[in-house]
Amino acid sequence: MLEVMDRCGIDVACVAPHVGIGPDVEWANRLTAEAMRKHPDRIWGYICFDPNAPKRRMLDELRRCHEVHGMQRSGYEPVFEFAARHMLGRERL
């Protein structure tokens, strides 16, 4: 991936593995964290989470990724705030 980035003149990439789309977001987040550790100046990671997971599990994973691996928030806060204000998804909680 770094070779392709270099050929294209890309200095930094924000990544998350495709496996994060499925049920094993913990594995995806570990892969991302490993890439971030190996190439801290080139790879930034964002947190994958399963919105269908139990609330506690999802929050624990978000906290772990941020505190342990240094992953940053996604930038979706305005969307989450809107959903919270309008009770979207409330029936799942």
Residue frames as a rotation matrix with the C-alpha (Angstrom) as fourth column:
MET 1
0.566 0.825 0.000 0.00
0.825 -0.566 0.000 0.00
0.000 0.000 -1.000 0.00
LEU 2
0.428 -0.467 -0.774 2.80
0.188 -0.792 0.581 2.42
-0.884 -0.394 -0.251 0.84
GLU 3
-0.643 -0.677 0.357 4.39
0.457 0.034 0.889 1.84
-0.614 0.735 0.288 -2.58
VAL 4
-0.133 0.694 0.707 1.14
0.950 -0.114 0.290 2.76
0.282 0.711 -0.644 -4.31
MET 5
0.752 0.380 -0.538 0.77
0.568 -0.787 0.238 5.81
-0.333 -0.485 -0.808 -2.07
ASP 6
-0.062 -0.881 -0.468 4.31
0.212 -0.470 0.857 6.90
-0.975 -0.046 0.216 -2.98
ARG 7
-0.687 -0.190 0.701 3.71
0.693 0.116 0.711 6.46
-0.216 0.975 0.052 -6.72
CYS 8
0.135 0.867 0.481 0.54
0.877 -0.330 0.350 8.54
0.462 0.374 -0.804 -6.45
GLY 9
-0.571 -0.449 0.687 2.11
0.138 -0.878 -0.459 11.26
0.810 -0.167 0.563 -4.31
ILE 10
0.577 0.806 0.133 -0.05
-0.103 -0.090 0.991 10.46
0.810 -0.585 0.031 -1.28
ASP 11
-0.408 -0.784 0.467 1.60
-0.538 -0.207 -0.817 11.25
0.738 -0.585 -0.337 2.04
VAL 12
-0.866 0.196 0.461 -1.02
-0.390 0.312 -0.866 9.95
-0.314 -0.930 -0.194 4.48
ALA 13
-0.486 0.767 -0.419 -3.99
-0.179 0.382 0.907 7.58
0.855 0.516 -0.049 4.28
CYS 14
-0.460 0.482 0.746 -6.88
-0.851 -0.001 -0.525 7.19
-0.252 -0.876 0.411 6.68
VAL 15
-0.531 0.082 -0.843 -7.79
-0.484 0.788 0.381 3.50
0.696 0.610 -0.379 6.66
ALA 16
-0.129 0.415 0.900 -9.94
-0.786 0.511 -0.348 0.73
-0.605 -0.753 0.260 8.07
PRO 17
-0.952 -0.297 0.074 -9.94
-0.203 0.791 0.577 -2.85
-0.230 0.534 -0.814 6.74
HIS 18
-0.413 0.822 -0.391 -12.93
-0.654 0.030 0.756 -4.18
0.633 0.568 0.526 4.83
VAL 19
-0.511 0.232 -0.827 -13.32
0.476 0.878 -0.048 -6.89
0.715 -0.419 -0.560 7.47
GLY 20
-0.964 0.142 -0.224 -14.64
0.119 -0.524 -0.843 -4.10
-0.238 -0.840 0.489 9.69
ILE 21
-0.532 0.822 -0.206 -17.84
-0.761 -0.357 0.542 -4.11
0.372 0.445 0.815 7.66
GLY 22
-0.052 0.484 -0.873 -18.68
-0.020 0.874 0.486 -7.56
0.998 0.043 -0.036 9.00
PRO 23
0.823 0.561 -0.090 -19.20
0.030 0.116 0.993 -8.91
0.567 -0.820 0.079 12.48
ASP 24
0.480 -0.703 -0.525 -15.53
0.877 0.386 0.285 -8.87
0.002 -0.597 0.802 13.57
VAL 25
0.804 -0.121 0.583 -14.86
0.040 -0.966 -0.257 -5.19
0.594 0.230 -0.771 14.11
GLU 26
0.825 -0.540 0.164 -12.44
-0.255 -0.098 0.962 -5.95
-0.504 -0.836 -0.219 16.94
TRP 27
0.259 -0.731 0.631 -10.15
0.727 0.577 0.371 -7.80
-0.635 0.363 0.682 14.52
ALA 28
0.477 -0.023 0.878 -10.45
0.747 -0.516 -0.420 -4.99
0.463 0.857 -0.229 11.97
ASN 29
0.929 -0.095 0.358 -9.54
-0.236 -0.897 0.374 -2.42
0.286 -0.432 -0.855 14.60
ARG 30
0.599 -0.767 0.228 -6.52
0.070 0.334 0.940 -4.47
-0.797 -0.547 0.254 15.70
LEU 31
0.223 -0.493 0.841 -5.30
0.957 0.276 -0.092 -4.64
-0.187 0.825 0.533 12.07
THR 32
0.675 0.087 0.733 -5.70
0.354 -0.910 -0.217 -0.89
0.648 0.406 -0.645 11.73
ALA 33
0.930 -0.327 0.165 -3.88
-0.310 -0.460 0.832 -0.25
-0.196 -0.825 -0.529 15.01
GLU 34
0.409 -0.810 0.420 -1.00
0.530 0.585 0.614 -2.48
-0.743 -0.029 0.669 13.88
ALA 35
0.258 -0.273 0.927 -0.65
0.912 -0.249 -0.327 -0.53
0.320 0.929 0.184 10.61
MET 36
0.864 0.099 0.494 -0.72
-0.024 -0.972 0.236 2.73
0.504 -0.215 -0.837 12.58
ARG 37
0.794 -0.599 0.105 2.06
-0.085 0.061 0.994 1.49
-0.602 -0.799 -0.003 14.88
LYS 38
0.222 -0.734 0.642 4.24
0.817 0.499 0.288 0.37
-0.532 0.461 0.710 11.96
HIS 39
-0.486 -0.323 0.812 3.77
0.798 -0.543 0.262 3.57
0.357 0.775 0.522 9.95
PRO 40
-0.047 0.553 -0.832 2.65
0.854 -0.410 -0.321 6.36
-0.519 -0.725 -0.453 12.31
ASP 41
-0.498 -0.193 -0.845 3.51
-0.094 -0.957 0.274 9.15
-0.862 0.216 0.459 9.88
ARG 42
-0.936 0.063 -0.346 1.73
-0.345 0.032 0.938 7.52
0.070 0.997 -0.009 6.94
ILE 43
-0.490 0.766 -0.415 -1.28
0.362 0.612 0.703 5.62
0.793 0.194 -0.578 8.25
TRP 44
-0.759 0.439 0.481 -4.13
-0.650 -0.469 -0.597 7.05
-0.036 -0.766 0.642 10.28
GLY 45
-0.843 0.470 -0.264 -6.88
0.398 0.873 0.283 4.74
0.363 0.134 -0.922 11.39
TYR 46
-0.430 0.774 0.466 -10.53
-0.827 -0.544 0.141 5.24
0.362 -0.325 0.874 12.03
ILE 47
-0.780 0.139 0.610 -12.62
-0.382 0.666 -0.641 3.06
-0.495 -0.733 -0.466 14.28
CYS 48
-0.550 0.665 -0.505 -14.96
-0.281 0.422 0.862 0.45
0.787 0.616 -0.045 12.87
PHE 49
-0.826 0.329 0.458 -17.95
-0.397 0.238 -0.886 -0.44
-0.401 -0.914 -0.066 15.00
ASP 50
-0.793 0.604 -0.080 -21.00
0.428 0.646 0.632 -2.63
0.433 0.467 -0.771 14.68
PRO 51
-0.700 0.556 0.449 -24.15
-0.638 -0.769 -0.042 -0.56
0.322 -0.316 0.893 15.20
ASN 52
0.310 0.841 -0.444 -26.07
-0.490 0.541 0.683 -3.81
0.814 0.006 0.580 15.75
ALA 53
-0.460 -0.547 -0.699 -23.83
0.364 0.602 -0.711 -4.94
0.810 -0.581 -0.078 18.62
PRO 54
0.460 0.558 -0.691 -25.05
0.860 -0.085 0.503 -4.60
0.222 -0.825 -0.519 22.19
LYS 55
0.852 -0.025 0.522 -24.60
-0.013 -1.000 -0.028 -1.01
0.523 0.017 -0.852 23.35
ARG 56
0.801 -0.564 0.202 -22.04
-0.306 -0.095 0.947 -1.84
-0.515 -0.820 -0.249 26.06
ARG 57
0.327 -0.690 0.646 -19.86
0.692 0.640 0.333 -3.88
-0.643 0.338 0.687 23.67
MET 58
0.494 -0.092 0.864 -19.92
0.742 -0.474 -0.475 -1.11
0.453 0.876 -0.166 21.08
LEU 59
0.898 -0.132 0.419 -19.00
-0.277 -0.910 0.308 1.58
0.340 -0.393 -0.854 23.62
ASP 60
0.671 -0.687 0.279 -16.23
-0.019 0.360 0.933 -0.58
-0.742 -0.631 0.228 25.10
GLU 61
0.278 -0.563 0.778 -14.71
0.918 0.395 -0.042 -1.10
-0.284 0.726 0.626 21.64
LEU 62
0.658 0.003 0.753 -14.88
0.381 -0.864 -0.330 2.61
0.650 0.504 -0.569 20.80
ARG 63
0.905 -0.307 0.294 -13.22
-0.419 -0.531 0.736 3.49
-0.070 -0.789 -0.610 24.11
ARG 64
0.536 -0.726 0.430 -10.52
0.337 0.651 0.680 0.80
-0.774 -0.220 0.593 23.72
CYS 65
0.373 -0.380 0.846 -9.62
0.919 0.026 -0.393 1.93
0.128 0.924 0.359 20.22
HIS 66
0.719 -0.065 0.692 -9.34
0.037 -0.991 -0.131 5.54
0.695 0.119 -0.709 21.24
GLU 67
0.819 -0.353 0.452 -7.53
-0.558 -0.310 0.770 5.06
-0.132 -0.883 -0.451 24.56
VAL 68
0.498 -0.637 0.588 -5.30
0.159 0.734 0.660 2.08
-0.852 -0.236 0.467 23.72
HIS 69
0.093 -0.440 0.893 -4.63
0.932 0.354 0.078 2.59
-0.351 0.825 0.443 20.02
GLY 70
-0.532 -0.339 -0.776 -4.98
0.228 -0.940 0.255 6.36
-0.816 -0.042 0.577 19.69
MET 71
-0.581 0.417 0.699 -7.59
0.779 0.035 0.627 6.16
0.236 0.908 -0.345 16.97
GLN 72
-0.956 0.200 -0.213 -9.55
-0.129 -0.943 -0.305 9.35
-0.262 -0.264 0.928 16.56
ARG 73
-0.111 0.991 0.073 -13.23
0.101 0.084 -0.991 10.03
-0.989 -0.103 -0.109 16.22
SER 74
-0.264 0.064 0.962 -14.78
0.862 0.464 0.206 9.68
-0.433 0.884 -0.177 12.81
GLY 75
-0.982 -0.001 -0.186 -16.25
-0.069 -0.928 0.366 13.13
-0.173 0.372 0.912 12.30
TYR 76
-0.548 0.835 -0.043 -19.79
0.402 0.308 0.862 11.74
0.734 0.455 -0.505 12.31
GLU 77
-0.836 0.180 -0.519 -20.73
0.491 -0.180 -0.853 13.63
-0.247 -0.967 0.063 15.48
PRO 78
-0.735 0.615 -0.285 -23.24
-0.634 -0.773 -0.031 15.92
-0.239 0.158 0.958 13.73
VAL 79
-0.355 0.602 -0.715 -25.03
-0.438 0.569 0.696 12.86
0.826 0.561 0.062 12.33
PHE 80
-0.563 0.097 -0.821 -25.10
0.615 0.712 -0.338 11.16
0.552 -0.695 -0.461 15.74
GLU 81
-0.917 0.221 -0.333 -26.36
0.107 -0.668 -0.737 14.35
-0.385 -0.711 0.589 17.41
PHE 82
-0.554 0.747 -0.367 -29.15
-0.804 -0.366 0.469 14.68
0.216 0.555 0.804 14.86
ALA 83
-0.308 0.411 -0.858 -30.13
-0.017 0.899 0.437 11.03
0.951 0.150 -0.270 15.35
ALA 84
-0.749 -0.008 -0.662 -30.13
0.642 0.234 -0.730 11.46
0.161 -0.972 -0.171 19.13
ARG 85
-0.883 0.423 -0.203 -32.26
-0.326 -0.865 -0.381 14.62
-0.337 -0.271 0.902 18.95
HIS 86
-0.216 0.830 -0.514 -34.82
-0.951 -0.059 0.305 12.92
0.223 0.554 0.802 16.76
MET 87
0.083 0.228 0.970 -34.69
-0.712 0.695 -0.102 9.57
-0.697 -0.682 0.220 18.58
LEU 88
0.518 0.050 -0.854 -33.59
-0.771 0.459 -0.441 7.72
0.370 0.887 0.276 15.44
GLY 89
-0.175 -0.584 -0.792 -32.61
-0.182 0.810 -0.557 4.16
0.968 0.046 -0.248 16.28
ARG 90
-0.370 0.044 0.928 -33.97
-0.902 -0.257 -0.347 4.55
0.224 -0.965 0.135 19.82
GLU 91
0.679 0.732 0.048 -35.94
-0.727 0.661 0.186 1.32
0.105 -0.161 0.981 19.54
ARG 92
0.453 -0.588 -0.670 -32.62
0.024 0.759 -0.650 -0.60
0.891 0.278 0.358 19.34
LEU 93
-0.443 -0.740 0.506 -31.19
-0.463 -0.294 -0.836 0.71
0.768 -0.604 -0.213 22.62
